[in-house]
């Protein structure tokens, strides 16, 4: 007869490669390992105080996540996002989040979810008022992750977690977007209210508009930075 487990769940022990993966991922997302930097397996192992085996496994995991890229005959580098990368990330985010919304609405779980989302929006409002833009960025990611996870699909959540890891590479640009985005709170409130109402058509339209603006703003910021850099180079000649 199969026994039902009724006691505490077993403690999950992180493997050495998992811990090294987290360390390298944190270093990439915090800018310690900046975009375009080459990762030297030996130096990373020395920095982490481990052998090269766990580092090798961690690098393979981060290559799969898209935070690292392998260049033939050159090595492994931290991903440098381009406009095409950014547009593709948001294109995929749009598909994932709208799929999550459809399942949530059809399952009738929208009202329950909206309460949790509104609490995040209120925290976001306070962070905006205090101009804590890094916190605003974290709460924005939390809002959308909560939404996707509410769909109850492990595969959708896993895909979304990978996208969020890549989003972390452009967090500084996102902070600039938040500073100039006056309707940030109103947009999240609208999404939350539409989730509660179950209006699937308006909800998908609002989500598409919500995700398009950051792409345009960040791409414009990158173009402006390139022009300024080119002008500086001409002036220095």
C-alpha positions in Angstrom: 0.0 0.0 0.0 1.3 3.4 -1.0 2.0 5.6 2.1 1.0 9.3 2.1 3.7 11.6 3.3 2.2 13.7 6.2 5.4 15.0 7.9 7.6 17.9 6.9 8.9 17.9 3.4 12.6 16.9 2.9 15.0 19.8 2.9 16.2 20.5 -0.7 20.0 20.6 -0.7 21.6 22.8 -3.3 24.4 21.2 -5.2 27.7 23.0 -5.5 27.0 23.7 -9.2 23.6 25.2 -8.3 25.2 27.5 -5.7 28.0 28.6 -8.2 25.3 29.2 -10.8 23.5 31.5 -8.4 26.7 33.4 -7.6 27.6 33.9 -11.2 24.0 34.9 -12.1 23.9 37.4 -9.3 27.3 38.8 -10.5 25.9 39.2 -14.0 22.6 40.8 -13.0 24.3 43.2 -10.5 26.9 44.4 -13.1 29.9 42.8 -11.4 30.3 40.9 -14.6 29.2 43.5 -17.1 27.7 42.9 -20.6 30.4 41.8 -23.1 32.8 40.6 -20.4 34.6 37.3 -21.1 34.3 34.7 -18.4 37.5 32.8 -17.6 36.6 29.5 -16.1 39.8 29.3 -14.0 39.5 32.8 -12.6 35.8 32.3 -11.8 36.6 29.1 -10.0 39.2 30.9 -7.9 36.8 33.7 -7.1 34.1 31.3 -6.0 36.6 29.1 -4.1 35.7 25.9 -5.9 37.1 23.6 -8.5 36.5 24.2 -12.2 33.9 21.4 -12.5 31.0 23.2 -10.8 31.9 26.4 -12.7 31.8 24.5 -16.0 28.3 23.2 -15.1 27.2 26.6 -14.0 28.3 28.2 -17.3 26.4 25.5 -19.3 23.3 26.4 -17.2 23.7 30.1 -17.8 24.3 29.5 -21.5 20.9 27.8 -21.6 19.3 30.7 -19.7 20.7 33.1 -22.3 22.7 35.2 -19.8 25.9 33.9 -21.4 26.9 33.4 -25.0 29.5 31.1 -26.5 31.6 32.5 -29.3 33.5 29.9 -31.3 37.3 30.1 -30.9 37.0 33.0 -28.5 35.2 31.8 -25.3 32.1 32.6 -23.2 30.9 36.1 -22.7 28.1 37.9 -20.8 25.3 38.7 -23.2 25.1 42.2 -24.6 21.5 43.0 -25.4 20.7 44.6 -28.7 17.5 46.2 -29.9 16.5 43.0 -31.6 17.1 41.1 -28.4 15.0 43.5 -26.4 12.2 43.4 -28.9 12.3 39.6 -28.9 12.2 39.4 -25.1 9.2 41.6 -25.0 7.6 39.8 -27.9 7.9 36.5 -26.0 6.8 38.2 -22.7 3.7 39.4 -24.5 2.9 35.8 -25.7 3.6 34.2 -22.3 1.7 36.8 -20.2 -1.4 36.9 -22.5 -1.5 33.1 -22.5 -1.4 33.2 -18.7 -4.2 35.8 -18.6 -6.4 33.7 -20.8 -6.1 30.7 -18.5 -6.6 32.9 -15.4 -9.7 34.5 -16.8 -11.2 31.3 -18.0 -10.5 29.5 -14.7 -12.3 32.3 -12.8 -9.3 33.0 -10.6 -9.0 36.6 -11.6 -10.6 38.2 -8.6 -8.4 36.3 -6.1 -5.3 37.2 -8.1 -6.3 40.9 -8.3 -6.1 41.2 -4.5 -2.5 40.1 -4.5 -1.6 42.2 -7.5 -3.1 45.3 -6.0 -1.0 44.9 -2.8 2.1 44.9 -5.1 0.8 48.0 -6.9 0.4 49.9 -3.6 4.0 49.0 -2.7 5.0 50.2 -6.1 3.2 53.5 -5.6 5.1 54.1 -2.3 8.4 53.3 -4.0 7.6 55.8 -6.9 6.8 58.5 -4.4 10.1 57.9 -2.6 11.9 57.7 -6.0 13.3 54.3 -5.1 13.6 53.2 -8.7 15.5 49.9 -8.1 12.6 48.9 -5.8 10.1 49.9 -8.4 11.8 47.7 -11.0 11.8 44.7 -8.6 8.1 45.2 -7.8 7.3 45.5 -11.5 9.0 42.1 -12.1 7.2 40.7 -9.1 3.8 41.9 -10.4 4.2 40.2 -13.7 5.8 37.0 -12.3 2.9 36.7 -9.8 0.5 37.0 -12.8 2.2 34.3 -14.8 2.6 31.9 -11.9 -1.1 32.3 -11.1 -1.9 30.5 -14.4 -0.7 27.3 -12.7 1.6 26.1 -15.5 5.1 25.0 -14.4 6.4 25.2 -18.0 5.0 28.7 -18.6 6.5 29.8 -15.2 9.9 28.2 -16.1 9.9 30.0 -19.5 9.0 33.3 -17.9 11.8 33.0 -15.2 14.3 32.7 -18.0 12.9 35.8 -19.7 13.1 37.7 -16.4 16.8 36.7 -16.0 17.5 38.3 -19.4 15.4 41.3 -18.4 17.8 41.8 -15.5 20.6 42.6 -18.0 18.8 45.9 -18.9 17.7 46.9 -15.4 19.6 50.2 -15.5 17.8 51.1 -18.7 14.5 50.1 -17.2 15.1 52.4 -14.2 15.4 55.3 -16.7 12.1 54.2 -18.2 10.4 54.3 -14.8 11.6 57.8 -14.1 9.8 59.1 -17.1 6.8 56.9 -17.1 4.1 58.9 -15.4 1.3 56.3 -15.9 3.2 53.4 -14.5 0.9 53.0 -11.5 -2.3 53.6 -13.5 -1.3 51.0 -16.1 -0.8 48.3 -13.4 -4.0 49.3 -11.7 -5.9 49.0 -15.0 -4.4 45.5 -15.6 -5.4 44.5 -12.0 -9.0 45.8 -12.4 -9.4 44.1 -15.8 -8.1 40.8 -14.3 -10.8 41.1 -11.6 -13.5 41.9 -14.1 -12.6 39.0 -16.4 -12.8 41.2 -19.6 -10.4 39.1 -21.6 -10.4 41.3 -24.8 -9.7 44.5 -23.0 -7.1 42.8 -20.8 -5.1 41.5 -23.7 -5.2 44.9 -25.4 -4.1 46.7 -22.2 -1.2 44.2 -21.7 0.0 44.6 -25.3 0.1 48.4 -24.9 1.7 48.1 -21.4 4.6 46.0 -22.8 5.3 48.0 -25.9 6.2 51.3 -24.4 9.3 50.2 -22.6 10.8 48.7 -25.8 10.4 52.0 -27.7 11.7 54.0 -24.8 14.8 51.9 -24.1 15.6 51.6 -27.9 15.4 55.4 -28.1 17.7 55.8 -25.1 20.3 53.4 -26.6 20.2 55.3 -29.9 20.7 58.6 -28.1 23.6 57.1 -26.1 25.3 55.9 -29.4 24.9 59.3 -31.0 26.4 61.0 -27.9 29.3 58.5 -27.9 29.9 59.1 -31.6 29.9 62.8 -31.1 32.4 62.5 -28.3 34.7 60.4 -30.4 34.6 63.1 -33.2 35.3 65.9 -30.6 38.3 64.0 -29.2 40.0 63.7 -32.5 
